[in-house]
């Protein structure tokens, strides 16, 4: 039986359709990534699965329980780490964890031992009895994750676990999450708008864009299914649009897209395509500073399935995000 | 039910612990009542000489009212705590757990009542050496119960405002809007028989007046215990109603998520 089943999930806020029929399934013990730009509907999906938000239509089951009909059963089975930290800043880490355990029905020495274990695992033992107000961003985020794990849930939701962390704290969090993922009984649903995060942590992922799942599968398979290679040309100056149009006319060159001075495209075989590309550009007097080829990345997968560049869409999504 | 109560106590424990971690707030919240108790009582010391006053000690007359006033304001402002928790995502974190929904609201009401009882004890301790006997232990008990109830009663209203608006600015406006009028439409500072008839009429429907009635009666020469009982009964009923209303607004809030 799947740990999470989502079928045709629909949700609208006023006029805005946040979800337009999202479907996916997560197997027990795997790390599943929901990848997409800001405003794509990832958080709304997780909030429905965590019983915070009622779906407008469709069906969702977590750990075998329907999120609408059996919300309390779901709540006992899940840990939810929200996008914005929900810790009580005036309390200590130990107090936060203890209260979280109590409302999950834990008590006594069992709870005390579990709290001490989690403080240890997440490197918070030394700061355990200081109020969270003084914690660094990374410490606070680790406490958020620990809060979701107190009652040993079978499913953990991580909504943008590393957004807002500095690179060092992000790398530390990734190591932490990889260790968690190694525990067989824990299923993790992770949302992220970092391609590299999904690539590194997720066993399988679904790319979400404008409220629908556009493609899903293992990152490796998605990349392999994009035949050919990604090619990146660095232009010396200007003429980007002309260059992109020129590439678009060439046979065997797909999905030419401009990103500042960088021109990206996909080709069947880099070594064979490059001479033709260079000469076509030179014929139009567009000098090329450098050319690189690479195996397709998730970025290319994203571009292929949505027809849009990930980074620019992420920026656009940030503008549209619903005010909280 | 027992689980709801247990969860409420966990939440109250969290809030009081946070409060005692910054004890300066307890002192700050007592600055105003001290002005009333120490300065206002001296300024209007001779007001009891007016015919119609049922006591000859103004501090004795005023101290229960200061407890009620402090408790009333404590209640009207208690929604600020809810707004902070909403803003910081604390409420949402608990919503994804089996925490009883009612406990998230009711704990705030309970916390307000408990805070007011503690403040009431401090106010009475200060008033005692100033000459306020306040009807002995039974009188003190009635004063503290009245204070706790009026605080909880308006905490319900305040939580509802917090949950419906979720904005500090609106919260401040509403607290100011209901605070002073309800205080002046009561016999808090002067004997009930001495206030104008139309204000008396309005005061009879004012829960603040009920709390004043209950808290002050034991101090007077011939206490009317029937009035004390009736007033406390009315306060319990209204507190139950405002708490229920606040719990309902919590469901409204949840539907907006």
Interface residues (C-beta under 8 A of the other chain):
Chain A: X47 X50 X51 X52 X53 X54 X72 X75 X76 X78 X80 X82 X84 X85 X86 X87 X88 X89 X90 X91 X95 X99 X100 X102 X103 X104 X105 X131 X147
Chain B: X7 X10 X13 X14 X17 X18 X21 X22 X88 X89 X90 X92 X93 X94 X95 X96 X97 X98 X99 X255 X257
